[in-house]
Amino acid sequence: MLHWLQSCQSLIIHRNLFCPRNRRLWRAAFGYHHLYKPTKYTKRSRINAIRIHSDFNKVTYDHDLALFQLSRPITYNNYIQPVCLPHSSLSLSKLTTCYITGWGVKKENGTGSYILQEAEVEIIPLKTCNRVDWYMGMISENSLCAGSESGKVDSCQGDSGGPLVCYFPNENKFYQLGVTSHGYGCGRPKLPGIYVNLAKYTDWIDNRLHGRTTTLCIHHTLTFLTVLLVTFHCTKITPN
């Protein structure tokens, strides 16, 4: 069962879009494939609390992360499964494959998809991502760059808050390495998507989870991250 969710702060506050901070207006939904067609396997929950990272920067989008507390535990099934948090010994290799998922638009200023989309992406070194002809040093070590140099694969408007997961064959497990945060446009060469680097926030997550175990049964406390769909979708940065 899970009782806590992770999500990006841009689901709360994001440029050019209003997303309500009143937890009573939020719903977390699980096990969806078609955005508007629930099945017997899908589940929904109200939100009891939202824990926003106190250092979130509205200008740089650094620390773009929040935790949601569900009003009730969600039981796993064949369509709702946890994904592991990264640990310090994880190392990317040529055998590591990484994927992004979401219901966002398929091209810049396009229309969204009702069917969950998935794409394989490449993790791009920060040294490359911060080159003068890329993001000009704007991306901090708290973030990951992922996509492709050509821009053919990217997240887009409506994907913010979604997962960046990677499969590590030596452990036979998927780990969520990132959370879709922002970017400049969609699918532009040398301007890949920017993701929260969850490896930098494991202590922050653990501290907030463990700080709640005095009032929550320990097996209801989320020790893994899961894919989150909420009823509001926020956008990546697009130029005016």
C-alpha positions in Angstrom: 0.0 0.0 0.0 1.1 3.6 -0.4 0.1 6.7 1.5 2.5 9.3 0.2 3.2 10.5 -3.4 6.0 12.5 -4.9 5.4 15.2 -7.6 7.0 18.2 -9.0 6.3 21.7 -7.6 5.3 22.9 -11.1 2.0 21.1 -10.5 1.4 23.8 -7.8 2.9 26.9 -9.3 3.9 27.2 -12.9 4.5 30.0 -15.4 1.4 30.9 -17.6 -0.9 28.4 -15.8 -2.8 28.4 -12.5 -2.9 25.2 -10.5 -4.8 25.4 -7.2 -2.9 24.9 -4.0 -6.1 24.0 -2.1 -5.7 20.3 -1.4 -9.5 19.9 -1.4 -9.6 20.5 -5.1 -7.0 17.8 -5.9 -7.4 14.1 -6.7 -4.7 11.5 -7.3 -5.6 8.8 -9.8 -3.8 5.5 -10.3 -3.8 2.8 -13.0 -5.0 4.9 -15.8 -4.1 4.2 -19.5 -6.8 6.3 -21.2 -7.1 9.6 -19.5 -10.9 9.7 -19.2 -11.7 6.0 -19.2 -11.3 4.4 -15.7 -11.4 0.6 -15.4 -12.0 -1.7 -12.5 -8.2 -1.5 -11.8 -8.0 2.3 -11.5 -8.2 4.0 -8.1 -8.6 7.6 -6.9 -7.8 9.4 -3.7 -8.3 12.8 -2.1 -5.2 14.7 -0.9 -4.7 15.3 2.8 -1.6 17.4 2.6 0.9 18.9 0.2 4.6 19.3 1.3 6.3 21.7 -1.0 10.1 22.0 -1.0 10.8 25.2 0.9 13.7 26.2 -1.4 11.8 26.0 -4.7 12.9 28.8 -7.0 10.2 30.2 -9.3 12.9 31.7 -11.6 15.3 28.8 -12.1 12.8 26.0 -11.1 15.5 24.5 -8.8 14.1 22.2 -6.1 11.0 21.6 -8.2 9.5 19.0 -5.9 6.6 18.3 -3.5 5.1 15.4 -1.6 1.4 14.6 -1.5 -0.2 12.8 1.4 -3.1 10.6 0.3 -6.3 10.6 2.4 -6.3 6.8 2.3 -3.9 4.0 1.4 -3.9 2.6 -2.1 -3.4 -1.1 -2.6 -1.2 -2.3 -5.4 -2.5 -4.5 -8.2 -1.2 -5.6 -11.7 -1.8 -2.0 -13.0 -0.5 0.0 -10.0 3.0 -0.8 -8.9 5.8 1.1 -7.0 9.0 2.2 -8.6 12.2 2.4 -6.5 14.0 5.5 -5.4 17.6 5.8 -6.6 20.5 4.9 -4.3 24.1 6.1 -4.2 25.5 3.0 -5.9 23.5 3.3 -9.1 25.6 3.9 -12.2 24.3 4.6 -15.7 25.8 2.5 -18.4 25.2 1.7 -22.1 22.8 -1.1 -20.9 20.7 1.4 -18.9 17.5 2.3 -20.8 15.4 5.3 -19.6 11.8 6.3 -20.4 9.4 9.2 -19.9 5.6 8.9 -19.8 2.7 11.3 -19.9 -0.5 12.6 -21.4 1.1 15.8 -22.7 1.1 17.3 -26.2 3.0 15.5 -28.9 4.6 18.6 -30.3 5.1 22.2 -29.2 1.7 24.0 -29.0 0.0 20.8 -30.2 -2.9 18.9 -28.6 -2.6 16.4 -25.8 -3.2 12.6 -26.0 -5.9 10.7 -24.2 -3.7 7.6 -24.3 -0.7 7.4 -22.1 2.5 8.0 -24.2 6.0 6.6 -23.6 9.3 7.5 -25.1 12.9 6.3 -24.6 15.3 9.1 -23.8 19.0 9.5 -23.3 20.5 11.0 -20.1 22.6 13.9 -21.3 25.6 14.9 -19.1 25.2 18.3 -17.4 28.5 19.4 -18.8 27.0 19.0 -22.3 23.6 20.5 -21.3 25.3 23.6 -19.9 27.3 24.4 -23.0 26.9 27.9 -24.5 25.0 26.5 -27.5 22.7 24.5 -25.2 21.4 25.9 -21.8 24.3 28.3 -21.2 25.1 27.1 -17.7 21.6 27.6 -16.4 21.0 23.9 -15.3 22.0 23.1 -11.7 23.4 19.9 -10.3 19.9 19.3 -8.8 18.6 18.5 -12.2 19.0 16.0 -15.1 18.9 16.7 -18.8 17.2 14.0 -20.8 16.0 13.6 -24.4 18.1 13.7 -27.5 20.5 16.3 -29.0 18.4 16.5 -32.1 15.2 17.2 -30.1 13.3 14.3 -31.7 12.4 12.9 -28.3 11.2 15.2 -25.5 8.6 15.8 -22.9 6.2 18.7 -23.6 3.3 20.7 -22.2 1.2 18.6 -19.9 4.0 16.1 -19.0 5.3 18.1 -16.0 5.3 16.1 -12.9 5.6 12.8 -14.8 8.4 10.2 -14.2 11.8 9.6 -15.7 12.5 6.0 -15.0 15.5 3.8 -15.9 15.9 0.1 -16.0 19.1 -1.3 -14.5 19.6 -4.9 -15.8 22.1 -5.8 -13.1 19.4 -5.4 -10.5 16.4 -6.2 -12.7 14.6 -3.2 -11.4 13.3 0.2 -12.5 14.3 3.3 -10.6 12.8 6.7 -10.9 15.7 9.0 -11.5 13.8 12.1 -12.3 10.6 14.1 -12.4 9.6 16.1 -15.4 10.1 19.8 -14.5 10.6 22.3 -17.3 12.4 23.1 -20.6 12.5 25.7 -23.4 9.9 24.8 -25.9 9.5 21.1 -26.9 11.6 19.0 -29.2 14.1 21.7 -30.0 17.7 20.7 -30.9 20.2 21.1 -27.9 17.3 22.1 -25.6 16.3 18.8 -23.9 13.8 18.4 -21.1 14.9 19.2 -17.6 14.1 16.8 -14.8 14.4 17.0 -11.0 17.4 14.7 -10.0 15.8 12.6 -7.3 19.1 11.2 -6.2 19.7 14.7 -4.7 16.5 14.6 -2.7 16.4 11.1 -1.1 17.3 12.6 2.3 14.6 15.3 1.9 12.0 12.7 1.1 13.1 10.3 3.9 13.1 13.1 6.5 9.5 14.0 5.6 8.3 10.5 5.5 10.0 9.4 8.7 8.8 12.6 10.4 5.2 11.4 9.9 5.5 7.8 11.1 4.4 8.8 14.6 0.9 9.4 13.2 0.9 7.0 10.2 1.2 3.3 10.2 4.7 2.5 8.8 3.5 0.2 6.1 1.2 3.1 4.8 4.2 5.4 4.3 5.6 5.5 0.8 9.1 4.2 0.5 8.9 4.0 -3.3 7.7 6.6 -5.8 4.8 6.0 -8.1 3.5 7.5 -11.3 1.1 10.3 -10.4 -1.8 11.6 -12.5 -3.8 14.6 -11.1 -6.7 16.3 -12.6 -4.7 19.4 -13.4 -1.8 19.4 -15.9 0.9 22.1 -16.0 3.1 23.1 -18.9 6.8 23.4 -19.8 8.1 26.8 -20.4 7.4 28.1 -23.9 8.7 31.4 -25.3 6.3 34.2 -25.9 
